[in-house]
Amino acid sequence: MDDVRSNTPEPVIPGWRLILSDAGRLWASREEPFCALAFHAGAERTVDADSLEALRAETDRQETIAQQARQRAAGQVIS
């Protein structure tokens, strides 16, 4: 697997390390683990997709799960 960022000066998805598999599948692994609350809410640290657009959508979804878990823990209303 090759690190997609190796030839890019800035991260393609900030906070996530991108990897291109030998089979051409894109993977992203969060550089910092999610907190226990986010993990137990279902946030995944490593995700995959067929395209960069789909990978961005999936990493955004994971970040949203984590944010909602933190908000619930803080007693905030989530809309």
C-alpha positions in Angstrom: 0.0 0.0 0.0 1.2 3.5 -0.8 0.6 6.6 1.3 -1.5 8.9 -0.9 -0.1 11.9 0.8 3.5 11.1 0.1 3.6 13.4 -2.9 1.1 16.0 -1.5 2.3 18.9 0.7 -1.0 19.1 2.6 -3.3 16.4 3.8 -6.1 15.5 1.4 -8.4 14.9 4.4 -7.0 16.8 7.4 -6.5 14.5 10.4 -6.7 11.3 8.3 -3.9 9.4 6.7 -4.8 8.1 3.2 -3.6 4.9 1.7 -4.0 3.4 -1.7 -4.1 -0.4 -1.7 -2.4 -2.5 -4.3 -5.9 -3.2 -5.7 -6.6 0.5 -6.1 -9.0 0.8 -3.1 -8.7 4.0 -1.0 -8.4 3.7 2.7 -8.3 6.4 5.4 -7.0 6.0 9.0 -7.6 8.7 11.5 -4.2 10.0 12.8 -5.6 10.3 16.4 -7.8 7.6 17.8 -11.4 8.6 18.6 -12.2 9.0 22.3 -13.9 6.1 24.1 -17.3 7.8 23.8 -17.0 8.1 20.0 -15.7 4.6 19.7 -18.6 3.1 21.6 -21.0 5.3 19.5 -19.7 3.5 16.4 -17.0 5.9 15.1 -14.5 3.9 13.0 -10.9 4.9 12.9 -10.2 3.2 9.6 -12.6 3.3 6.6 -12.4 2.5 2.9 -14.2 3.6 -0.3 -14.0 3.4 -4.1 -13.4 7.1 -4.8 -11.9 10.1 -3.0 -15.3 11.7 -2.9 -16.8 8.7 -1.2 -13.9 8.5 1.2 -14.3 12.1 2.2 -18.0 11.5 2.8 -17.2 8.5 5.0 -14.6 10.3 7.1 -17.1 13.1 7.5 -19.7 10.6 8.7 -17.2 9.2 11.2 -16.4 12.7 12.5 -20.1 13.4 12.9 -20.7 10.2 14.9 -17.9 11.3 17.2 -19.1 14.9 17.5 -22.7 13.7 18.3 -21.3 11.3 21.0 -19.4 14.2 22.6 -22.5 16.4 22.5 -24.7 13.7 24.0 -22.2 13.2 26.8 -22.2 16.9 27.5 -26.0 16.9 27.6 -26.4 19.0 24.5 -29.4 18.6 22.2 -28.6 17.2 18.8 -30.7 18.2 15.9 
